[in-house]
Amino acid sequence: MRRIAHISDLHFGRVDHGVVESLRDELNRHLPDLVIISGDFTQRAKRSEYMEARAFVDSLKAPWFAVPGNHDITFHHLYQRFFDPWRRYRRFIHHEVEPVFQDEELFIVGINTARRMFLELDWSHGRISGDQIARVERQLSEAPSHLFKIVVGHHPFLPPPYAPATRVVGHADRALASFERHGVRLALAGHLHRGYLRVVDPAISSEPAAAPSRDRDRAPDRPPLVVVQTASATSTRLRDEPNAYQRICIENGKAVISSRVWDGQSFVEMMEVNADEEKNLAAGTPEGTLRPETIETAGSEDLALSPENAERGA
């Protein structure tokens, strides 16, 4: 069994310090086997912000795995942004922006989806290149087949179920098709400061460009690929959702995901979902609390991870 804490969008430089302390205490008390951080350690990539972020991860008792986000590239020093964008990230957080983790049960691949620039005014968006997809495919192909496979990026792979027009990471369809074909079970990300789960349509891996088969049905013995989005763990830049993070328990090849939401005083459990049973990604109770045994509605493949969004997404 492996217990993972998935946190994202810390945004040191614009955090609620009470939430930071509570999160640190809870992670050290719960002591997961691994903390996954899906980007945006800082608000403006300043040295002082990176120093705060580094102090936070150093205070964690559990090992951690991280990828950078778009806020982790400097906004102020254009020379550094264009010619050495990850200089501070590598100095303060980790030398590798696309790390790989493997133990007796897990195989985790990081993808750096942030970019130094786009041919548009908004440079906050993300993209996955063909070279990155090819690299991940090689790594996944070489991984032992019995390991539970996870991919981690910063930008969302699928939009929220209640906001389908939301922009996702560039080349998301191609990336998800590759992940699905190579047995990835979870694709973790942040960026939107909103929490939700979505099951990837098996048809995506049957596109002509992705595979010769036109069969739109997932093989009956192949479990689903689930996109797992989490809200901001500690930032004051909230988007209609409180601070939150996720606990992921993986046992016997199955994942159970619970959302821990800040209620103003502490993090409390709001819902729990078995990611291997698609019917469990279907609907929420009026209180926003989900457990596998309470879910009755089937047919939808999406789940919003907050009380408000559960109502909007149902």
N, C-alpha and C positions, 0 to 999 in steps of 0.2 A: 504494500500500500504506500502511496505517496500523497502527501498533503501539500498543496500549493496555495500561496496567497498571491492573487493577481492585483497589483495596484498600478495606477497610471496617472499622468498629468498632475504631478506634485506641484510644479510651478513655484519653486522657492523664489522668493522675491515678491510673491503675492499669495501668501498662505495664511490660514487660520492656525496660529501657533498652538492653540488648545487642541485642535483636531490633530495636528502633527504629533503632539505628545501622547494623545490617546491612541493614535494609530501605532506609534512605536511601542507603547506599553502592551497593546493588544497583540501585536505580532510577536513580541518577545515572550508573552505569556502563553500564547497559543503554540508558538514555535513550530511553524511549518517546516517541511523538508526543504522547500525552496520558495523564495519570494521572486516573482516575475514582475519587472517594472517595464511597462510598454511606452516609455518615452515621456518627453517634456519634464525633465528634472527642474528646469529653470523657467523664469518668465522672459528674461531678456539676455540670457547667456552671459551675464556679468560674472566676474571672478567671485565676488562676494556671494552671489547666488549659488554658484557651483560649490563654493566652500560649505555653504549651509547644506546643500544636497549631499555632499560627501560626508559631512558629519552625521547626517541622518542614516545613510546606508552603513556607515561604520558602527553605528549604535545598534544595528540589528544583529541578533544572535544567530539567525539563520543565514545560510548562503543565499546569494541573490544572482539573478540573471537579468540583463537589461539591454534595451536598444534605445537609441536616441529619438527625439521628436523634433518637429520643426522649430520649436522655441529654444532648442539647444544649440542653434546656430546664431552667432552674433548678429544683431540688427544694426550695430553702431560702427563696427570696423569693417568696411566693405572689402578692403584688401584681404583680410583674413577670411571673410565670408566666401569670397570667390576662389581663393587660392589655397586655403587651409581651413575649411569650414569646421572640421572636427578637432581642431587643436585643443580647445579647452575641454571638450568632452573627454578626449583621450588623456589629458593631463589629470583631470579631477575624478572622472568616473571610471572609465575602462579603456584600455588601448584598442580593444576590438569593438567596432560598431555593428558587426554582424556575427555575434558569438554562436557557438554550438555547445550544447550540454548533453551529456550522456551518462546514465548510470545503469543499474541493473533493471530498471523498469521504464525509464523515460528517454526519449530522444527529442531534443528541442533545438529548433533552428531560428535564429534571429534574422530579420530582414530590415535594413535601413531604408525606410520609405520617404524620409525627408530629403529635400533638395535645396541646393543653394540658390536656385532661381528657376522661374518659369517664364515663358514668353507671354506674360500677362502681368497685371499689376499685383495680384494677390499671390505671394510666394509661400503661403502657408500650406498649400495643398501637397499631396504626396503622390509618388509614382513608384512602380516596380518595373525595372527594365528586363529585357529579354535575357541579358547576361545573368541577372540575379535569379530569375526563374530557373535557368539552366543550372546554376550553381546549386540551388536548393534541390533540384531534381537529382543531381549527382549525390548530394549528401544523404537524401532520403533513400535513394537506391542502395547505398552502401550500408545503411543502418540495419541492424538485425531486425527481422520481421516481427519478432514477438514484442518489441518495445512500443510503448504508447507514444505516438508522434504528435508533436505540437509545433506550430509555427507562430512566431510573435513578431508583430510589426507595430507601428504607431498609428497609421491612418486606417480608417475603417475599410473592411473588405466588402461589407454589404451595408445598405442604409438602414435606418430604423424602420420597423414595420409601419409606424405611424407617420413617417415622413419619407416616402419612397423616392422623392426627387433629390434627397441629400447627396451631395457629391462624395464619391468614394475614391479610394486610391486608384491611380491610373493603372490600367491593365489588370484590374481586379478579377474580371471573368477568366482571363487566361491563367492567372495565378491560382485561383480557386480550382480550376479544372485540373491543373497540375497537382495541387495538394490532394485533391480527391482521388486521383488516379494512383497516387503514391501512398495512400493509406493514412494521411493526416487526419487526426480525430478532432482537434481543436485548433482554431485560428484566433489568437488573442490580439486585441488592439484597444486603442483609446481615442484620443483626439477630440471627439465630439462632446466629452463630458456628460455622456448619457449611457445608461446601461441597458443592454438587451441581448437576447440570444436569437440566432436565426439558423435554421438548418439549410445547408446548401442544396439546391435542386440538383439531383443526380444527373439531369439532362445536360448540365454544364460541362461534364467531362465526356459527353458523347458528341460534341460538336465536331464537324469534319476536320477542323484545324487541330483538334486535340486528340482525336482517336478515330480509327476507321469505322468503328461500330456506330450504327444509328439507333441502337437500343437505348431508350430513354429511362429504363428502369435500373435502379441500383441492384447489384447482385444481392440475392437474399441474405447471404452470409456476410455482406460488407456493411459495417456500421456507418452511420452518417457522419459527415463532416459538419461541425457546428461552429459558427462564428460567434465569438464571445466578446462583447463590448462592455467595458466598465466605465463608470463615471469618474470624475476627478476625485482622487483620494483626499487631497488636502487644500486645494486652491479655493480662494474666495470668488473666483470667476465661475460661478455656477450658471447652469443653463436649464432652469426649471426642475432641477433635481438636486437633492442634497449630496454631500460628499459620501462616497461609498467605495467599497472594494469587494473582491470576490474570493471566496474559499473554494478550492477545487480539490475534491478527494477522488483519487484514482485507485481503483482496486479491481483486480481480476479483469483488467481490460475495459473497465467501465468508469465513467466520470459522473460524479454528482457535484453540482455547482450551487453554492448558496451565496446570496448577496448580503453583505454587511453594510448597513446604512447608518449614517450619523443622524441621531435624533435630537441633537443640541447639547447632549451631555455625554453620550457614549455611542459606540457602534453596536447596533442591534441587528439580529437576523431578520430579514424581511421575507425571504423565500428560498426554497431549495428545489432543484430540478435535476432529474436524471437525464443527462445529455444523450444517453444511448436510446432512449425511448422517445421517438418523435412526437407521440401524442402528449408527452409531458411538456412540450413547448407550445402549448395550445392556448391556454387562457388563464386568467387569474381570478382569485376571489375578490370580493369588493374591498377587502382590507389590504389587498396587494400581497398577501402571503401565499406562497405556492409551496406545496409539498407533493411528491409523486402520488400519494394516496388520495389527494383531494381533487385532482384534476380529472374532469369528466369530458370536457369538450375536445373533440378530435377534428382533424382536417386542416387546421392552420399549422404553419411551421415556424411561427414567430412568437416571441415572448418579450415583453417590455419588463425591465427589472426595477420598476418603481410603481408605487400605487397609482400615480397620475397616468403614467404611460401604459400601465396595464389596462386601464379603462380605455385609453385612446386606441391601443393596439388590439384589443380583443375583437 
